[in-house]
Amino acid sequence: MTRFKVAIFGAGNIGSALAANLSHGQDVDVTMIEPSEDALDSFSALGLEAETVRPKRSGDIPAAARTADLIVAATPGWAVSGIAEIAVGAKTHFLDFAPLRAEVKNVLGPLAQKRVVLNGCGIAPGLVENIACNLIAECRRVSELTIRVGSLPRFPVNRLGYGQIWDIDALIDEYTKPCEAIRDGNTVMISPLEELEQLRFNGTDYECFTTSRGLSDLSPYRAAGIDRLTFKTLRYPGHLDHMRFLLDDLGLREKRDMLRSLLMNGLPIVKDDELVLFLTAWQKAGARRIEQSQTYRFRPGPDHPFNAMISAASAYAASLIALVKDGQLGQVGFVDHHQIESLTLLKGPFLSRLIAA
């Protein structure tokens, strides 16, 4: 049997977690490519059956990348374009975790005529978009959709009810940048930290509010005829009030370095966390308005080395790679997340083991 070869650029948390998922397969060979010796040492400590390569010079293209079936950019967004160029030269399938930027799409355009290209394969964008669009397809004639996502400590210990779970810089962007939304069928930008909701489900109280970066492509929602679309972040009650105190009352909205330092040094590192998704669609049936919701909780096992956000993002990416390997996503083209059936992914071997009862 021909083995499917995957070259992962980036031995950080997301790249290492993806390698951990893929290395359990019987017919996948994984090579980790990383210039940092410390990062490779941390990866090697996981004891995975995967080769590691450290390029000797910047710009070196390892043989494992030239002969791979699929290249993964598990790197910060600024590095994706360079790795995309390597994939174009090697004529391999390609996957990354960053929202698709215009310059990256231009690089990948010629490759998409020959191979499968998957962009933004994390949580939001990525898994959340997949689940949301499948919910729309189930409901028919959806007029309004609210997507709520939160990566949270299972046992909050401070007044923010939060800790270091994901990227602090990305968190600051979510709280301070304008948010894409749909109002009256049109794309608009709305303010972050607004439209506060108080919620209770599965016996736990939450609040949620508008944040940016959750929606990268609104075209599937507009095509479905959605009049109103809102993305919100889930937190424990009181979080928003305390963040507004920091951002507005103390003026840290305009002092990003100071805010980053405060959060990096003051928030505890959280290892026991969960990823919570709560989506609500409203549809019209004559004069009636019908509401339908879906909730998911993702939790890693007790001995799992990665948190819930990393685990779910890497499991989603591994699920997509498995579909590419088996030819279920075709052989060429940019593949949109909404084109893939959610149940196929959620019941697959990677995501199903993370879903909490």
Summary of the structure (lengths in Angstrom):
residues: 357
radius of gyration: 20.4
end to end distance: 36.9
largest distance: 67.1
contacts: 1181
relative contact order: 0.15
helix: 36%
strand: 28%
